[in-house]
Amino acid sequence: QSEQGNRNPFVDSVNWVCYIDFETLTYIGEQSTPCTVTPNGIEDQIEGDFSVSPNPSNGIVTLNLNLVQSQDLSIELLDIAGRQVSTQTGSFNSGISRQNFDLSNFDAGIYHMVLTGEKGRNSLKVVLQ
């Protein structure tokens, strides 16, 4: 039986990828740093707190950042199929920052706001009504 609680020798949930040492094929336990699973593998997350409000929204949203370190960020908005529908870049200081986005021209649905910086990557779900 696997560490996941089943007999499947393969990772059957992306949530488990961050807890497996693929060199030794053993269960790590508590991960030492947060990670994000992407189609290209595991990536470190940007240190800080992130949220989008209001969420769900009718179009105008605010990205709320509380960064541990100042850094340049690329902010992409991806539709549910993973297509980039918008992109912005900016320099953000450590501490609290806010960035407004007008998404009122986009169709209702689920989007992902992907933040990419020098120190990692984070993704936030955004729901447009």
LOVONU-112185 format. One record per residue (C-alpha): residue in three letters; residue number from 1; z, y, x. Coordinates in nm, 2 decimals. Example, Ala and Ser with C-alpha at 12.3 -4.5 7.8 and 13.67 -1.06 7.14 Angstrom:
PT; ALA; 1; 0.78; -0.45; 1.23 .
PT; SER; 2; 0.71; -0.11; 1.37 .
***
This chain:
PT; GLN; 1; 0.00; 0.00; 0.00 .
PT; SER; 2; -0.09; 0.35; 0.13 .
PT; GLU; 3; 0.14; 0.65; 0.18 .
PT; GLN; 4; -0.03; 0.79; -0.13 .
PT; GLY; 5; 0.13; 0.52; -0.33 .
PT; ASN; 6; -0.18; 0.30; -0.38 .
PT; ARG; 7; -0.37; 0.04; -0.19 .
PT; ASN; 8; -0.67; 0.27; -0.13 .
PT; PRO; 9; -0.71; 0.31; 0.25 .
PT; PHE; 10; -0.90; 0.64; 0.20 .
PT; VAL; 11; -0.77; 0.98; 0.11 .
PT; ASP; 12; -0.81; 1.00; -0.26 .
PT; SER; 13; -0.69; 1.35; -0.31 .
PT; VAL; 14; -0.76; 1.67; -0.10 .
PT; ASN; 15; -0.39; 1.75; -0.14 .
PT; TRP; 16; -0.31; 1.47; 0.11 .
PT; VAL; 17; -0.55; 1.57; 0.38 .
PT; CYS; 18; -0.30; 1.82; 0.52 .
PT; TYR; 19; -0.04; 1.55; 0.56 .
PT; ILE; 20; -0.24; 1.29; 0.76 .
PT; ASP; 21; -0.28; 1.27; 1.14 .
PT; PHE; 22; -0.64; 1.16; 1.17 .
PT; GLU; 23; -0.59; 1.07; 1.54 .
PT; THR; 24; -0.33; 0.80; 1.46 .
PT; LEU; 25; -0.41; 0.76; 1.09 .
PT; THR; 26; -0.04; 0.80; 1.01 .
PT; TYR; 27; 0.15; 1.01; 0.75 .
PT; ILE; 28; 0.28; 1.33; 0.91 .
PT; GLY; 29; 0.54; 1.42; 0.65 .
PT; GLU; 30; 0.61; 1.79; 0.62 .
PT; GLN; 31; 0.32; 1.98; 0.75 .
PT; SER; 32; 0.41; 2.24; 1.02 .
PT; THR; 33; 0.17; 2.51; 0.90 .
PT; PRO; 34; -0.01; 2.57; 0.57 .
PT; CYS; 35; -0.37; 2.45; 0.56 .
PT; THR; 36; -0.67; 2.49; 0.34 .
PT; VAL; 37; -0.92; 2.21; 0.28 .
PT; THR; 38; -1.28; 2.33; 0.29 .
PT; PRO; 39; -1.61; 2.15; 0.30 .
PT; ASN; 40; -1.60; 2.21; 0.68 .
PT; GLY; 41; -1.25; 2.06; 0.72 .
PT; ILE; 42; -0.90; 2.19; 0.74 .
PT; GLU; 43; -0.85; 2.56; 0.82 .
PT; ASP; 44; -0.54; 2.76; 0.88 .
PT; GLN; 45; -0.43; 3.01; 0.61 .
PT; ILE; 46; -0.39; 3.38; 0.66 .
PT; GLU; 47; -0.01; 3.46; 0.69 .
PT; GLY; 48; 0.11; 3.66; 0.40 .
PT; ASP; 49; 0.12; 3.67; 0.02 .
PT; PHE; 50; -0.18; 3.72; -0.20 .
PT; SER; 51; -0.25; 3.76; -0.57 .
PT; VAL; 52; -0.50; 3.89; -0.81 .
PT; SER; 53; -0.40; 4.09; -1.12 .
PT; PRO; 54; -0.45; 4.09; -1.41 .
PT; ASN; 55; -0.56; 3.73; -1.41 .
PT; PRO; 56; -0.73; 3.65; -1.65 .
PT; SER; 57; -0.91; 3.98; -1.66 .
PT; ASN; 58; -1.18; 4.15; -1.86 .
PT; GLY; 59; -1.34; 4.30; -1.54 .
PT; ILE; 60; -1.12; 4.52; -1.33 .
PT; VAL; 61; -0.90; 4.33; -1.09 .
PT; THR; 62; -0.67; 4.42; -0.81 .
PT; LEU; 63; -0.63; 4.21; -0.50 .
PT; ASN; 64; -0.27; 4.24; -0.39 .
PT; LEU; 65; -0.21; 4.17; -0.02 .
PT; ASN; 66; 0.11; 4.15; 0.18 .
PT; LEU; 67; -0.01; 4.07; 0.53 .
PT; VAL; 68; 0.21; 3.96; 0.82 .
PT; GLN; 69; -0.04; 4.10; 1.07 .
PT; SER; 70; -0.31; 4.38; 1.05 .
PT; GLN; 71; -0.66; 4.23; 1.04 .
PT; ASP; 72; -1.01; 4.27; 0.93 .
PT; LEU; 73; -1.09; 4.06; 0.62 .
PT; SER; 74; -1.41; 3.95; 0.46 .
PT; ILE; 75; -1.36; 3.91; 0.08 .
PT; GLU; 76; -1.62; 3.69; -0.10 .
PT; LEU; 77; -1.64; 3.62; -0.47 .
PT; LEU; 78; -1.79; 3.28; -0.54 .
PT; ASP; 79; -1.89; 3.15; -0.88 .
PT; ILE; 80; -1.79; 2.80; -1.00 .
PT; ALA; 81; -2.09; 2.65; -0.83 .
PT; GLY; 82; -1.99; 2.80; -0.49 .
PT; ARG; 83; -2.26; 3.07; -0.49 .
PT; GLN; 84; -2.16; 3.40; -0.33 .
PT; VAL; 85; -2.19; 3.67; -0.60 .
PT; SER; 86; -2.02; 3.95; -0.41 .
PT; THR; 87; -1.89; 4.03; -0.07 .
PT; GLN; 88; -1.69; 4.31; 0.09 .
PT; THR; 89; -1.52; 4.37; 0.43 .
PT; GLY; 90; -1.23; 4.58; 0.52 .
PT; SER; 91; -0.95; 4.65; 0.77 .
PT; PHE; 92; -0.60; 4.59; 0.63 .
PT; ASN; 93; -0.27; 4.69; 0.78 .
PT; SER; 94; 0.03; 4.46; 0.79 .
PT; GLY; 95; 0.25; 4.50; 0.48 .
PT; ILE; 96; 0.14; 4.58; 0.13 .
PT; SER; 97; -0.22; 4.67; 0.05 .
PT; ARG; 98; -0.43; 4.68; -0.27 .
PT; GLN; 99; -0.80; 4.66; -0.32 .
PT; ASN; 100; -0.97; 4.71; -0.66 .
PT; PHE; 101; -1.28; 4.52; -0.77 .
PT; ASP; 102; -1.50; 4.59; -1.07 .
PT; LEU; 103; -1.62; 4.25; -1.20 .
PT; SER; 104; -1.72; 4.37; -1.54 .
PT; ASN; 105; -2.09; 4.30; -1.47 .
PT; PHE; 106; -2.02; 3.93; -1.41 .
PT; ASP; 107; -2.03; 3.66; -1.67 .
PT; ALA; 108; -1.70; 3.52; -1.81 .
PT; GLY; 109; -1.58; 3.22; -1.62 .
PT; ILE; 110; -1.39; 3.10; -1.32 .
PT; TYR; 111; -1.45; 3.25; -0.98 .
PT; HIS; 112; -1.29; 3.21; -0.64 .
PT; MET; 113; -1.20; 3.51; -0.42 .
PT; VAL; 114; -1.21; 3.39; -0.06 .
PT; LEU; 115; -1.04; 3.59; 0.21 .
PT; THR; 116; -1.15; 3.52; 0.56 .
PT; GLY; 117; -0.98; 3.68; 0.86 .
PT; GLU; 118; -0.93; 3.63; 1.23 .
PT; LYS; 119; -0.62; 3.42; 1.16 .
PT; GLY; 120; -0.75; 3.19; 0.88 .
PT; ARG; 121; -0.87; 3.17; 0.53 .
PT; ASN; 122; -0.73; 3.18; 0.17 .
PT; SER; 123; -0.88; 3.13; -0.17 .
PT; LEU; 124; -0.76; 3.27; -0.50 .
PT; LYS; 125; -0.88; 3.17; -0.85 .
PT; VAL; 126; -1.00; 3.46; -1.07 .
PT; VAL; 127; -1.06; 3.41; -1.44 .
PT; LEU; 128; -1.29; 3.65; -1.62 .
PT; GLN; 129; -1.28; 3.65; -2.00 .
***
